Amino acid sequence: MTGKRQPVFTKKTLREQLAEILRTQILRAEIAPGERITEEEISKKYQVSRGPVREALRQLEEEGLISYVPYKGCLVKMLTHEEMSELYLIRSTLEGLAVRIYSGKMSQEGMNKLQQSIDDLQKAAKEKDLYEIVDADERFHSAIVEEAGCKKLFRLWKSLVGANTSTYYTMKNQGLMPYDVLGTNHQRMLELFKDRVDVETIVKAIADHYMVVPETLYNATQLEAEKEEINILA
């Protein structure tokens, strides 16, 4: 891990800040896939006790971004098809619930937020900046949920932010990132809000938008397995 200026923490948000710092380092390849992360190293680097570090690592493990390996510590990992499917099913269901709450009738302010996120997403995709891609995508979907004005629903949905991060990280490292269509895919959903289509059409579009990702990973994994089997038989 590269050495940079030490961040300033507040006790109330220490765990969240540590988790965000590590998440950012992973997205920016400052921590590589399979690299070992230890409580002791992080504790010394940021001059904090091991308790918050342990909590932050546990949070990232729940998000699917790292895994604990006995006698080795925590390692950066990539999601399986099954893990990704489960996480995105929950996330898309909560998002669909939010849309149903306001019957798919998004305010102009909300649609403006979506458009700004899409513009930022397209720029980040051209530069293949994974951190900025994830940030823009998160703001896009956050605006959809925030429109419902339901704080408990938003907090529950927000708790799955790591699932989105882990998914993008996995797709990038598997060579499956669709940089050229990220903006278009999100613009298509915005157009549904603009056209005031029925709520179920929007909910289905959101579900399809999410679930095509684990399906893509599954197909790629199956294809790779078939190639390996052919090589063994050859």
BALOBA-1460 file (C-alpha; in Angstrom, 3 decimals):
// residues 234
<rec num="1" residu="m" x="0.000" y="0.000" z="0.000"/>
<rec num="2" residu="t" x="1.323" y="3.376" z="-0.959"/>
<rec num="3" residu="g" x="2.144" y="5.964" z="1.698"/>
<rec num="4" residu="k" x="0.129" y="9.175" z="1.517"/>
<rec num="5" residu="r" x="-0.835" y="11.995" z="3.865"/>
<rec num="6" residu="q" x="-2.601" y="10.599" z="6.891"/>
<rec num="7" residu="p" x="-6.344" y="11.410" z="7.012"/>
<rec num="8" residu="v" x="-7.928" y="13.110" z="10.020"/>
<rec num="9" residu="f" x="-10.507" y="10.947" z="11.792"/>
<rec num="10" residu="t" x="-13.400" y="11.691" z="14.098"/>
<rec num="11" residu="k" x="-14.356" y="9.069" z="16.671"/>
<rec num="12" residu="k" x="-17.974" y="8.898" z="15.552"/>
<rec num="13" residu="t" x="-17.170" y="7.945" z="11.947"/>
<rec num="14" residu="l" x="-13.864" y="6.131" z="12.411"/>
<rec num="15" residu="r" x="-15.055" y="2.744" z="11.135"/>
<rec num="16" residu="e" x="-16.801" y="4.285" z="8.118"/>
<rec num="17" residu="q" x="-13.772" y="6.381" z="7.240"/>
<rec num="18" residu="l" x="-11.384" y="3.453" z="7.486"/>
<rec num="19" residu="a" x="-13.674" y="1.320" z="5.319"/>
<rec num="20" residu="e" x="-13.930" y="4.095" z="2.731"/>
<rec num="21" residu="i" x="-10.156" y="4.606" z="2.663"/>
<rec num="22" residu="l" x="-9.525" y="0.898" z="2.067"/>
<rec num="23" residu="r" x="-12.341" y="0.690" z="-0.483"/>
<rec num="24" residu="t" x="-10.857" y="3.609" z="-2.407"/>
<rec num="25" residu="q" x="-7.358" y="2.110" z="-2.325"/>
<rec num="26" residu="i" x="-8.695" y="-1.167" z="-3.706"/>
<rec num="27" residu="l" x="-10.592" y="0.578" z="-6.517"/>
<rec num="28" residu="r" x="-7.522" y="2.600" z="-7.458"/>
<rec num="29" residu="a" x="-5.349" y="-0.541" z="-7.486"/>
<rec num="30" residu="e" x="-3.243" y="0.712" z="-4.580"/>
<rec num="31" residu="i" x="-4.139" y="-2.625" z="-2.989"/>
<rec num="32" residu="a" x="-3.990" y="-5.458" z="-5.530"/>
<rec num="33" residu="p" x="-6.204" y="-8.562" z="-5.830"/>
<rec num="34" residu="g" x="-4.895" y="-11.209" z="-3.449"/>
<rec num="35" residu="e" x="-2.848" y="-8.693" z="-1.446"/>
<rec num="36" residu="r" x="-2.815" y="-9.298" z="2.298"/>
<rec num="37" residu="i" x="-4.365" y="-6.671" z="4.605"/>
<rec num="38" residu="t" x="-3.683" y="-6.924" z="8.341"/>
<rec num="39" residu="e" x="-5.182" y="-5.147" z="11.328"/>
<rec num="40" residu="e" x="-1.702" y="-4.409" z="12.649"/>
<rec num="41" residu="e" x="-0.551" y="-2.739" z="9.430"/>
<rec num="42" residu="i" x="-3.604" y="-0.496" z="9.160"/>
<rec num="43" residu="s" x="-3.592" y="0.308" z="12.858"/>
<rec num="44" residu="k" x="0.028" y="1.469" z="12.711"/>
<rec num="45" residu="k" x="-0.361" y="3.336" z="9.430"/>
<rec num="46" residu="y" x="-3.309" y="5.441" z="10.589"/>
<rec num="47" residu="q" x="-2.397" y="5.442" z="14.302"/>
<rec num="48" residu="v" x="-5.721" y="4.041" z="15.478"/>
<rec num="49" residu="s" x="-6.629" y="1.125" z="17.738"/>
<rec num="50" residu="r" x="-7.359" y="-2.291" z="16.280"/>
<rec num="51" residu="g" x="-11.050" y="-2.237" z="17.253"/>
<rec num="52" residu="p" x="-12.250" y="0.168" z="14.526"/>
<rec num="53" residu="v" x="-9.865" y="-1.461" z="12.050"/>
<rec num="54" residu="r" x="-11.396" y="-4.864" z="12.767"/>
<rec num="55" residu="e" x="-14.897" y="-3.402" z="12.325"/>
<rec num="56" residu="a" x="-13.940" y="-1.761" z="9.020"/>
<rec num="57" residu="l" x="-12.462" y="-5.005" z="7.707"/>
<rec num="58" residu="r" x="-15.560" y="-6.893" z="8.787"/>
<rec num="59" residu="q" x="-17.694" y="-4.378" z="6.901"/>
<rec num="60" residu="l" x="-15.649" y="-4.827" z="3.722"/>
<rec num="61" residu="e" x="-15.888" y="-8.592" z="4.144"/>
<rec num="62" residu="e" x="-19.679" y="-8.366" z="4.352"/>
<rec num="63" residu="e" x="-19.643" y="-6.229" z="1.209"/>
<rec num="64" residu="g" x="-17.718" y="-8.971" z="-0.590"/>
<rec num="65" residu="l" x="-14.638" y="-6.881" z="-1.287"/>
<rec num="66" residu="i" x="-12.266" y="-8.843" z="0.933"/>
<rec num="67" residu="s" x="-12.230" y="-12.297" z="2.496"/>
<rec num="68" residu="y" x="-10.677" y="-13.593" z="5.694"/>
<rec num="69" residu="v" x="-8.215" y="-16.447" z="5.291"/>
<rec num="70" residu="p" x="-7.021" y="-18.235" z="8.459"/>
<rec num="71" residu="y" x="-3.335" y="-17.580" z="9.292"/>
<rec num="72" residu="k" x="-3.089" y="-15.072" z="6.447"/>
<rec num="73" residu="g" x="-5.465" y="-12.269" z="7.339"/>
<rec num="74" residu="c" x="-7.765" y="-10.465" z="4.922"/>
<rec num="75" residu="l" x="-7.241" y="-10.662" z="1.177"/>
<rec num="76" residu="v" x="-8.764" y="-8.564" z="-1.603"/>
<rec num="77" residu="k" x="-11.151" y="-10.770" z="-3.561"/>
<rec num="78" residu="m" x="-13.577" y="-10.771" z="-6.454"/>
<rec num="79" residu="l" x="-17.254" y="-11.718" z="-6.263"/>
<rec num="80" residu="t" x="-18.598" y="-15.012" z="-7.529"/>
<rec num="81" residu="h" x="-21.639" y="-15.091" z="-9.809"/>
<rec num="82" residu="e" x="-23.775" y="-16.322" z="-6.908"/>
<rec num="83" residu="e" x="-22.638" y="-13.569" z="-4.544"/>
<rec num="84" residu="m" x="-23.174" y="-10.880" z="-7.151"/>
<rec num="85" residu="s" x="-26.644" y="-12.189" z="-8.034"/>
<rec num="86" residu="e" x="-27.766" y="-12.165" z="-4.408"/>
<rec num="87" residu="l" x="-26.419" y="-8.702" z="-3.665"/>
<rec num="88" residu="y" x="-27.877" y="-7.151" z="-6.812"/>
<rec num="89" residu="l" x="-31.236" y="-8.861" z="-6.356"/>
<rec num="90" residu="i" x="-31.602" y="-7.219" z="-2.939"/>
<rec num="91" residu="r" x="-30.324" y="-3.837" z="-4.139"/>
<rec num="92" residu="s" x="-32.577" y="-3.723" z="-7.211"/>
<rec num="93" residu="t" x="-35.617" y="-4.825" z="-5.182"/>
<rec num="94" residu="l" x="-35.117" y="-1.976" z="-2.707"/>
<rec num="95" residu="e" x="-34.653" y="0.456" z="-5.574"/>
<rec num="96" residu="g" x="-37.834" y="-0.783" z="-7.213"/>
<rec num="97" residu="l" x="-39.709" y="-0.308" z="-3.930"/>
<rec num="98" residu="a" x="-38.536" y="3.299" z="-3.808"/>
<rec num="99" residu="v" x="-39.846" y="3.899" z="-7.333"/>
<rec num="100" residu="r" x="-43.220" y="2.394" z="-6.403"/>
<rec num="101" residu="i" x="-43.489" y="4.762" z="-3.441"/>
<rec num="102" residu="y" x="-43.544" y="7.772" z="-5.778"/>
<rec num="103" residu="s" x="-45.280" y="5.853" z="-8.600"/>
<rec num="104" residu="g" x="-42.371" y="6.482" z="-10.937"/>
<rec num="105" residu="k" x="-43.139" y="10.210" z="-11.066"/>
<rec num="106" residu="m" x="-39.703" y="11.700" z="-10.480"/>
<rec num="107" residu="s" x="-39.299" y="15.421" z="-9.914"/>
<rec num="108" residu="q" x="-37.354" y="17.607" z="-12.329"/>
<rec num="109" residu="e" x="-34.721" y="18.081" z="-9.641"/>
<rec num="110" residu="g" x="-34.343" y="14.331" z="-9.359"/>
<rec num="111" residu="m" x="-34.001" y="13.919" z="-13.123"/>
<rec num="112" residu="n" x="-31.399" y="16.682" z="-13.188"/>
<rec num="113" residu="k" x="-29.375" y="14.688" z="-10.656"/>
<rec num="114" residu="l" x="-29.640" y="11.616" z="-12.858"/>
<rec num="115" residu="q" x="-28.453" y="13.523" z="-15.918"/>
<rec num="116" residu="q" x="-25.472" y="15.010" z="-14.073"/>
<rec num="117" residu="s" x="-24.496" y="11.566" z="-12.848"/>
<rec num="118" residu="i" x="-24.715" y="10.198" z="-16.392"/>
<rec num="119" residu="d" x="-22.523" y="12.996" z="-17.734"/>
<rec num="120" residu="d" x="-19.933" y="12.261" z="-15.035"/>
<rec num="121" residu="l" x="-20.210" y="8.535" z="-15.677"/>
<rec num="122" residu="q" x="-19.545" y="8.944" z="-19.391"/>
<rec num="123" residu="k" x="-16.481" y="11.063" z="-18.694"/>
<rec num="124" residu="a" x="-15.138" y="8.550" z="-16.171"/>
<rec num="125" residu="a" x="-15.815" y="5.662" z="-18.551"/>
<rec num="126" residu="k" x="-13.786" y="7.313" z="-21.310"/>
<rec num="127" residu="e" x="-10.889" y="7.672" z="-18.887"/>
<rec num="128" residu="k" x="-11.490" y="4.167" z="-17.481"/>
<rec num="129" residu="d" x="-11.333" y="5.643" z="-13.986"/>
<rec num="130" residu="l" x="-12.972" y="2.946" z="-11.857"/>
<rec num="131" residu="y" x="-13.212" y="5.088" z="-8.720"/>
<rec num="132" residu="e" x="-15.062" y="7.884" z="-10.541"/>
<rec num="133" residu="i" x="-17.245" y="5.373" z="-12.398"/>
<rec num="134" residu="v" x="-18.409" y="3.848" z="-9.128"/>
<rec num="135" residu="d" x="-18.965" y="7.291" z="-7.609"/>
<rec num="136" residu="a" x="-21.101" y="8.498" z="-10.548"/>
<rec num="137" residu="d" x="-23.074" y="5.241" z="-10.687"/>
<rec num="138" residu="e" x="-23.732" y="5.408" z="-6.950"/>
<rec num="139" residu="r" x="-25.017" y="8.988" z="-7.237"/>
<rec num="140" residu="f" x="-27.318" y="7.970" z="-10.092"/>
<rec num="141" residu="h" x="-28.999" y="5.156" z="-8.187"/>
<rec num="142" residu="s" x="-28.928" y="7.110" z="-4.936"/>
<rec num="143" residu="a" x="-31.048" y="9.827" z="-6.577"/>
<rec num="144" residu="i" x="-33.635" y="7.222" z="-7.574"/>
<rec num="145" residu="v" x="-33.985" y="6.015" z="-3.977"/>
<rec num="146" residu="e" x="-33.768" y="9.455" z="-2.338"/>
<rec num="147" residu="e" x="-36.736" y="10.624" z="-4.399"/>
<rec num="148" residu="a" x="-38.973" y="8.398" z="-2.253"/>
<rec num="149" residu="g" x="-38.186" y="10.473" z="0.836"/>
<rec num="150" residu="c" x="-38.082" y="7.340" z="2.985"/>
<rec num="151" residu="k" x="-35.066" y="7.570" z="5.283"/>
<rec num="152" residu="k" x="-35.161" y="4.001" z="6.580"/>
<rec num="153" residu="l" x="-35.402" y="2.595" z="3.069"/>
<rec num="154" residu="f" x="-32.512" y="4.784" z="1.939"/>
<rec num="155" residu="r" x="-30.314" y="3.679" z="4.865"/>
<rec num="156" residu="l" x="-31.053" y="0.030" z="4.115"/>
<rec num="157" residu="w" x="-30.289" y="0.518" z="0.417"/>
<rec num="158" residu="k" x="-27.160" y="2.526" z="1.237"/>
<rec num="159" residu="s" x="-25.823" y="-0.323" z="3.370"/>
<rec num="160" residu="l" x="-25.286" y="-2.212" z="0.114"/>
<rec num="161" residu="v" x="-22.966" y="0.388" z="-1.382"/>
<rec num="162" residu="g" x="-20.131" y="-2.094" z="-1.034"/>
<rec num="163" residu="a" x="-21.975" y="-4.593" z="-3.206"/>
<rec num="164" residu="n" x="-21.877" y="-2.151" z="-6.082"/>
<rec num="165" residu="t" x="-18.203" y="-1.392" z="-5.490"/>
<rec num="166" residu="s" x="-17.343" y="-5.100" z="-5.361"/>
<rec num="167" residu="t" x="-19.265" y="-5.784" z="-8.552"/>
<rec num="168" residu="y" x="-17.510" y="-3.084" z="-10.543"/>
<rec num="169" residu="y" x="-14.168" y="-4.224" z="-9.159"/>
<rec num="170" residu="t" x="-14.864" y="-7.829" z="-10.168"/>
<rec num="171" residu="m" x="-16.031" y="-6.945" z="-13.669"/>
<rec num="172" residu="k" x="-12.971" y="-4.779" z="-14.288"/>
<rec num="173" residu="n" x="-10.548" y="-7.452" z="-13.156"/>
<rec num="174" residu="q" x="-12.341" y="-10.064" z="-15.239"/>
<rec num="175" residu="g" x="-12.023" y="-7.853" z="-18.326"/>
<rec num="176" residu="l" x="-15.812" y="-7.504" z="-18.575"/>
<rec num="177" residu="m" x="-16.306" y="-3.774" z="-18.001"/>
<rec num="178" residu="p" x="-18.612" y="-2.353" z="-20.733"/>
<rec num="179" residu="y" x="-17.015" y="1.113" z="-20.715"/>
<rec num="180" residu="d" x="-18.563" y="2.098" z="-24.052"/>
<rec num="181" residu="v" x="-22.187" y="1.532" z="-22.994"/>
<rec num="182" residu="l" x="-22.238" y="2.558" z="-19.327"/>
<rec num="183" residu="g" x="-23.624" y="5.995" z="-20.086"/>
<rec num="184" residu="t" x="-26.154" y="4.688" z="-22.610"/>
<rec num="185" residu="n" x="-27.479" y="2.061" z="-20.202"/>
<rec num="186" residu="h" x="-28.147" y="4.676" z="-17.529"/>
<rec num="187" residu="q" x="-29.548" y="7.196" z="-20.006"/>
<rec num="188" residu="r" x="-32.135" y="4.617" z="-21.028"/>
<rec num="189" residu="m" x="-33.499" y="4.529" z="-17.480"/>
<rec num="190" residu="l" x="-33.592" y="8.304" z="-17.240"/>
<rec num="191" residu="e" x="-35.648" y="8.448" z="-20.439"/>
<rec num="192" residu="l" x="-38.258" y="6.190" z="-18.822"/>
<rec num="193" residu="f" x="-38.699" y="8.713" z="-16.014"/>
<rec num="194" residu="k" x="-38.874" y="11.564" z="-18.505"/>
<rec num="195" residu="d" x="-41.492" y="9.753" z="-20.603"/>
<rec num="196" residu="r" x="-43.632" y="9.116" z="-17.512"/>
<rec num="197" residu="v" x="-44.107" y="5.451" z="-18.376"/>
<rec num="198" residu="d" x="-45.945" y="3.186" z="-15.929"/>
<rec num="199" residu="v" x="-44.176" y="2.320" z="-12.703"/>
<rec num="200" residu="e" x="-43.877" y="-1.414" z="-13.391"/>
<rec num="201" residu="t" x="-41.996" y="-0.730" z="-16.631"/>
<rec num="202" residu="i" x="-39.471" y="1.348" z="-14.695"/>
<rec num="203" residu="v" x="-39.150" y="-1.242" z="-11.934"/>
<rec num="204" residu="k" x="-38.520" y="-3.997" z="-14.486"/>
<rec num="205" residu="a" x="-35.942" y="-1.851" z="-16.301"/>
<rec num="206" residu="i" x="-34.064" y="-1.318" z="-13.037"/>
<rec num="207" residu="a" x="-34.101" y="-5.041" z="-12.244"/>
<rec num="208" residu="d" x="-32.884" y="-5.908" z="-15.751"/>
<rec num="209" residu="h" x="-30.202" y="-3.212" z="-15.518"/>
<rec num="210" residu="y" x="-28.789" y="-4.843" z="-12.398"/>
<rec num="211" residu="m" x="-29.242" y="-8.529" z="-13.100"/>
<rec num="212" residu="v" x="-27.648" y="-8.520" z="-16.553"/>
<rec num="213" residu="v" x="-24.311" y="-7.940" z="-14.778"/>
<rec num="214" residu="p" x="-24.091" y="-11.252" z="-12.849"/>
<rec num="215" residu="e" x="-25.508" y="-12.969" z="-15.935"/>
<rec num="216" residu="t" x="-22.612" y="-11.577" z="-17.980"/>
<rec num="217" residu="l" x="-20.137" y="-12.839" z="-15.391"/>
<rec num="218" residu="y" x="-21.792" y="-16.265" z="-15.371"/>
<rec num="219" residu="n" x="-21.655" y="-16.572" z="-19.164"/>
<rec num="220" residu="a" x="-18.004" y="-15.525" z="-19.222"/>
<rec num="221" residu="t" x="-17.170" y="-18.023" z="-16.475"/>
<rec num="222" residu="q" x="-18.966" y="-20.825" z="-18.301"/>
<rec num="223" residu="l" x="-17.182" y="-20.001" z="-21.549"/>
<rec num="224" residu="e" x="-13.812" y="-20.050" z="-19.801"/>
<rec num="225" residu="a" x="-14.639" y="-23.400" z="-18.191"/>
<rec num="226" residu="e" x="-15.590" y="-24.860" z="-21.577"/>
<rec num="227" residu="k" x="-12.320" y="-23.661" z="-23.089"/>
<rec num="228" residu="e" x="-10.336" y="-25.266" z="-20.279"/>
<rec num="229" residu="e" x="-12.223" y="-28.543" z="-20.744"/>
<rec num="230" residu="i" x="-11.487" y="-28.515" z="-24.469"/>
<rec num="231" residu="n" x="-7.783" y="-27.899" z="-23.775"/>
<rec num="232" residu="i" x="-7.688" y="-30.819" z="-21.347"/>
<rec num="233" residu="l" x="-9.337" y="-33.144" z="-23.864"/>
<rec num="234" residu="a" x="-7.169" y="-31.955" z="-26.780"/>
